[in-house]
Amino acid sequence: MAFGWWCTGIGWPGDGPELGWRKGADRRVSVLAYGAGLGFRAVGERHCVGARGNVCPLGAVVPVRSTGARCPECARLDRAHSVAADTMVDDPRTYRVYLAWFGPGLVKVGITREERGAARLREQGAVAFTWLGRGPLMAARRTEEVLRAALGVPDRIPYARKRAVRGQLPGVEERSGEVAALYGRAAELAGRGWPESLERVCLDVVDHGGIFGLDRAPAATRSVSELVDGGVVAGRLVAAAGPDLHLAVDGGGGVVVLDTRLITGWELAAVSVPVETDVRVPLIDIGGGGVQGGLF
């Protein structure tokens, strides 16, 4: 990628990941392919990415470990206009309620705009999911709350927990069976708490293990914890899930996870793959251990 481009993050508009880039008013995307090399060097300081498509008026520098890459003011603006803030009660669009499975024991209920299809599920790294219902925003939100309480599932699952189970996923049939069982429990509540305006959707489990590449890639053991000025990240893309890219590192480095939320706000310059460098990018154990030194 040409010097001077800023990464705006990963997107899943279809069955493959794309990295977004911005250089002034120009925007472009890089479609990522499994097996291809990917490498870049961070340049300078990390700056706020702004909010709602607008540039940060302060050009603020943000912490290197922040996954939001926004200054406090832009973060407040972005949050104020999100569905999660419940500030759009008159939204006329149709929403869908979903049941997402990230690994054994890692399940959540959420909502997304129907027009987005399953993009939200791919963005979160859901290995499998099924729709539960569809209807107006507030009916979908109410159903989400009822099911979350009844099923005993959280509203958020930290990405660190998702990464910890990805290397030990059960097979497709077992994943589908667990989602189907939870769907059955949710369906039993349809007459006891679901708003009448929410239409129930039949069970149809969708599995993302194939499009994520998880079913054929070696398990990752470490993840990048931050970038630094001059720090290099490079490897061969073997899998991706949500914001995470799984990179096979040359020289016996195994597979390392790069959370692309950590590279937003950085100016990035391309490097060739494979690459030899003594620049150290801090890594941590995916299982929750401490810092393990550098990527190279």
C-alpha positions as CSV (number, residue, x, y, z in Angstrom):
1,M,0.0,0.0,0.0
2,A,1.3,3.4,-1.0
3,F,2.9,5.6,1.7
4,G,0.5,8.1,3.1
5,W,-2.6,5.9,3.2
6,W,-4.4,5.5,6.6
7,C,-6.2,2.3,7.4
8,T,-9.9,2.6,8.3
9,G,-10.4,-1.0,9.4
10,I,-11.7,-4.3,8.1
11,G,-15.1,-4.9,6.5
12,W,-17.0,-8.0,5.5
13,P,-19.4,-6.9,2.8
14,G,-19.4,-10.4,1.3
15,D,-17.7,-13.8,1.9
16,G,-14.2,-12.3,2.3
17,P,-12.5,-9.6,4.3
18,E,-11.5,-6.2,2.9
19,L,-9.2,-3.5,4.4
20,G,-10.4,0.1,4.0
21,W,-7.9,2.9,3.3
22,R,-8.1,6.7,3.3
23,K,-5.7,9.3,1.9
24,G,-7.3,12.8,2.2
25,A,-10.6,12.6,0.4
26,D,-9.6,9.4,-1.5
27,R,-10.8,6.0,-0.3
28,R,-10.1,2.5,-1.5
29,V,-10.3,-1.1,-0.3
30,S,-7.9,-4.0,-0.5
31,V,-9.6,-7.4,-1.0
32,L,-7.7,-9.9,1.1
33,A,-7.0,-13.4,-0.1
34,Y,-6.0,-16.4,2.0
35,G,-2.5,-17.6,1.3
36,A,-1.3,-14.2,0.1
37,G,1.4,-12.1,1.8
38,L,0.4,-9.0,3.9
39,G,3.0,-6.6,5.4
40,F,3.2,-3.0,6.5
41,R,5.2,-0.6,8.7
42,A,3.6,1.9,11.0
43,V,4.7,5.5,10.5
44,G,4.7,8.4,13.0
45,E,1.9,8.6,15.5
46,R,-1.6,7.2,15.7
47,H,-4.4,9.7,15.2
48,C,-8.2,9.8,15.9
49,V,-10.2,8.4,13.0
50,G,-13.1,10.8,13.6
51,A,-16.8,10.0,13.9
52,R,-19.7,9.3,11.5
53,G,-17.5,9.7,8.5
54,N,-16.1,13.1,9.6
55,V,-12.4,13.9,10.2
56,C,-11.5,14.6,13.8
57,P,-11.4,18.4,14.1
58,L,-8.5,18.2,16.6
59,G,-6.4,15.7,14.8
60,A,-5.9,14.2,18.2
61,V,-3.3,11.5,19.0
62,V,-4.8,8.4,20.5
63,P,-3.4,5.5,22.6
64,V,-1.7,2.7,20.7
65,R,-3.7,0.0,22.5
66,S,-7.2,1.6,22.0
67,T,-9.4,-0.5,19.8
68,G,-11.7,2.4,19.1
69,A,-9.0,4.8,17.8
70,R,-11.1,7.8,18.7
71,C,-10.5,10.8,21.0
72,P,-13.1,11.3,23.8
73,E,-15.1,13.9,21.8
74,C,-15.4,11.8,18.6
75,A,-16.2,8.7,20.7
76,R,-19.1,10.5,22.3
77,L,-20.4,11.7,18.9
78,D,-20.1,8.2,17.4
79,R,-21.8,6.6,20.4
80,A,-24.7,9.1,20.4
81,H,-25.8,8.1,16.9
82,S,-25.4,4.3,17.4
83,V,-28.3,1.8,17.7
84,A,-26.9,0.6,21.0
85,A,-27.5,4.1,22.5
86,D,-31.2,3.8,22.0
87,T,-31.4,7.3,20.6
88,M,-33.2,6.3,17.3
89,V,-36.5,5.1,18.7
90,D,-38.4,6.4,15.6
91,D,-36.1,4.5,13.1
92,P,-38.5,3.1,10.5
93,R,-36.2,0.4,9.2
94,T,-36.6,-3.3,9.8
95,Y,-34.2,-5.0,12.3
96,R,-33.3,-8.7,12.8
97,V,-32.6,-10.4,16.1
98,Y,-29.8,-13.0,15.9
99,L,-28.3,-15.8,18.0
100,A,-24.5,-15.8,17.5
101,W,-22.1,-18.6,18.5
102,F,-18.4,-17.9,18.8
103,G,-17.2,-21.1,20.4
104,P,-18.2,-23.6,23.1
105,G,-20.1,-21.6,25.8
106,L,-19.7,-18.3,24.0
107,V,-23.1,-17.2,22.7
108,K,-24.8,-13.8,22.5
109,V,-28.1,-12.4,21.3
110,G,-28.0,-9.2,19.3
111,I,-29.8,-7.1,16.6
112,T,-28.8,-5.7,13.2
113,R,-30.5,-3.8,10.4
114,E,-32.1,-6.3,8.0
115,E,-30.6,-4.5,5.0
116,R,-27.1,-5.4,6.2
117,G,-27.8,-9.1,6.0
118,A,-25.2,-11.1,7.9
119,A,-22.4,-8.5,7.6
120,R,-22.7,-7.7,11.3
121,L,-22.2,-11.3,12.2
122,R,-19.1,-11.6,10.1
123,E,-17.7,-8.4,11.6
124,Q,-18.1,-9.8,15.1
125,G,-16.4,-13.0,14.2
126,A,-19.5,-15.3,14.8
127,V,-18.5,-18.8,13.8
128,A,-22.2,-19.8,13.4
129,F,-25.5,-18.0,13.8
130,T,-29.2,-18.2,13.2
131,W,-31.9,-15.5,12.9
132,L,-34.5,-15.4,15.6
133,G,-37.0,-12.7,14.5
134,R,-37.5,-9.5,12.5
135,G,-39.5,-6.3,13.1
136,P,-39.3,-2.7,14.2
137,L,-36.3,-1.5,16.1
138,M,-37.9,-1.2,19.6
139,A,-39.6,-4.6,19.2
140,A,-36.2,-6.1,18.2
141,R,-34.5,-4.4,21.2
142,R,-37.1,-5.7,23.6
143,T,-36.8,-9.2,22.3
144,E,-33.1,-9.0,22.6
145,E,-33.3,-8.1,26.3
146,V,-35.9,-10.8,27.0
147,L,-33.9,-13.5,25.4
148,R,-30.6,-12.4,26.9
149,A,-32.1,-12.6,30.4
150,A,-33.9,-15.9,29.7
151,L,-30.9,-17.7,28.1
152,G,-28.4,-16.2,30.4
153,V,-26.1,-14.9,27.7
154,P,-24.1,-11.6,27.7
155,D,-24.6,-8.6,25.5
156,R,-20.9,-8.6,24.6
157,I,-18.1,-11.1,24.4
158,P,-14.5,-9.8,24.6
159,Y,-12.4,-10.6,21.5
160,A,-9.7,-12.1,23.8
161,R,-12.2,-14.8,24.8
162,K,-13.2,-15.4,21.1
163,R,-9.5,-15.8,20.1
164,A,-8.9,-18.2,23.0
165,V,-11.4,-20.8,21.7
166,R,-10.9,-20.5,17.9
167,G,-8.0,-22.9,17.8
168,Q,-10.2,-25.7,19.4
169,L,-13.5,-25.4,17.6
170,P,-15.7,-28.5,17.4
171,G,-16.9,-29.7,13.9
172,V,-19.6,-28.1,11.9
173,E,-22.3,-30.5,13.0
174,E,-21.6,-30.0,16.6
175,R,-21.6,-26.2,16.2
176,S,-24.9,-26.4,14.3
177,G,-26.4,-28.6,17.0
178,E,-25.5,-26.2,19.8
179,V,-27.0,-23.3,17.9
180,A,-30.2,-25.3,17.1
181,A,-30.6,-26.2,20.8
182,L,-30.4,-22.6,21.9
183,Y,-32.8,-21.6,19.1
184,G,-35.3,-24.1,20.5
185,R,-35.0,-22.6,24.0
186,A,-35.5,-19.1,22.5
187,A,-38.5,-20.2,20.5
188,E,-40.2,-21.6,23.6
189,L,-40.4,-18.0,24.8
190,A,-42.1,-16.7,21.7
191,G,-45.5,-16.5,23.4
192,R,-44.1,-15.3,26.7
193,G,-42.4,-11.9,26.3
194,W,-41.7,-11.5,22.6
195,P,-43.5,-8.3,21.3
196,E,-46.4,-9.1,18.9
197,S,-44.9,-6.9,16.3
198,L,-41.8,-9.1,16.0
199,E,-42.1,-11.9,13.4
200,R,-40.4,-15.1,14.3
201,V,-37.9,-16.5,11.8
202,C,-37.4,-20.2,11.2
203,L,-34.2,-21.9,12.2
204,D,-31.5,-21.8,9.6
205,V,-28.0,-22.2,11.0
206,V,-25.2,-20.4,8.9
207,D,-21.6,-21.5,9.6
208,H,-18.7,-19.1,8.9
209,G,-15.9,-21.6,9.6
210,G,-15.3,-22.0,5.9
211,I,-15.3,-18.3,4.8
212,F,-13.2,-17.4,7.9
213,G,-10.6,-20.1,7.0
214,L,-10.7,-21.4,10.5
215,D,-11.4,-25.0,9.6
216,R,-8.2,-25.4,7.6
217,A,-5.7,-23.0,9.3
218,P,-3.3,-23.8,12.1
219,A,-4.3,-22.5,15.5
220,A,-3.0,-19.1,16.5
221,T,-1.1,-18.8,19.8
222,R,-0.2,-15.1,20.1
223,S,-1.7,-11.8,19.2
224,V,-0.2,-8.3,18.5
225,S,-0.9,-6.0,21.5
226,E,0.1,-2.7,19.9
227,L,1.9,-1.0,17.0
228,V,4.8,1.4,17.4
229,D,6.4,3.9,15.1
230,G,8.5,1.9,12.6
231,G,7.0,-1.4,13.8
232,V,6.5,-4.0,11.1
233,V,3.8,-6.6,10.9
234,A,4.1,-9.2,8.0
235,G,3.0,-12.7,7.2
236,R,0.9,-14.9,5.1
237,L,-2.9,-14.6,5.7
238,V,-4.3,-18.0,6.6
239,A,-7.6,-17.0,8.3
240,A,-9.7,-14.1,9.4
241,A,-12.6,-13.6,11.8
242,G,-14.3,-10.4,12.6
243,P,-11.6,-7.7,12.9
244,D,-8.8,-10.4,13.4
245,L,-6.3,-11.4,10.7
246,H,-4.5,-14.7,11.3
247,L,-0.9,-14.4,9.9
248,A,1.6,-17.2,9.5
249,V,4.9,-15.6,10.4
250,D,8.1,-16.7,8.7
251,G,11.0,-18.1,10.6
252,G,9.0,-20.5,12.9
253,G,6.9,-17.7,14.4
254,G,3.7,-19.7,14.1
255,V,0.4,-18.0,13.5
256,V,-0.2,-14.6,15.1
257,V,-3.5,-12.7,15.3
258,L,-3.6,-9.0,14.3
259,D,-6.7,-7.2,15.5
260,T,-7.1,-4.7,12.7
261,R,-8.8,-2.3,15.1
262,L,-5.3,-1.6,16.4
263,I,-4.1,-0.4,13.0
264,T,-6.8,2.1,12.4
265,G,-5.5,5.7,12.7
266,W,-2.0,4.7,11.7
267,E,-0.3,5.8,8.5
268,L,1.0,2.6,7.0
269,A,3.7,1.9,4.4
270,A,4.0,-1.4,2.5
271,V,6.8,-3.9,3.1
272,S,7.6,-7.0,1.2
273,V,6.8,-10.5,2.5
274,P,8.8,-12.3,3.7
275,V,10.7,-9.6,5.5
276,E,13.7,-9.6,7.8
277,T,13.8,-6.9,10.5
278,D,14.8,-6.3,14.1
279,V,11.9,-4.0,14.8
280,R,9.9,-5.5,17.7
281,V,6.1,-5.5,17.8
282,P,4.9,-6.6,21.3
283,L,2.9,-9.9,21.4
284,I,0.8,-11.5,24.1
285,D,-0.4,-15.1,24.6
286,I,-3.9,-15.7,23.3
287,G,-4.6,-17.8,26.3
288,G,-4.1,-14.8,28.6
289,G,-0.4,-14.9,29.3
290,G,2.0,-12.0,29.4
291,V,4.0,-10.2,26.8
292,Q,6.2,-12.5,24.8
293,G,8.6,-10.1,23.0
294,G,8.4,-9.2,19.4
295,L,6.9,-10.5,16.2
296,F,10.3,-10.8,14.6
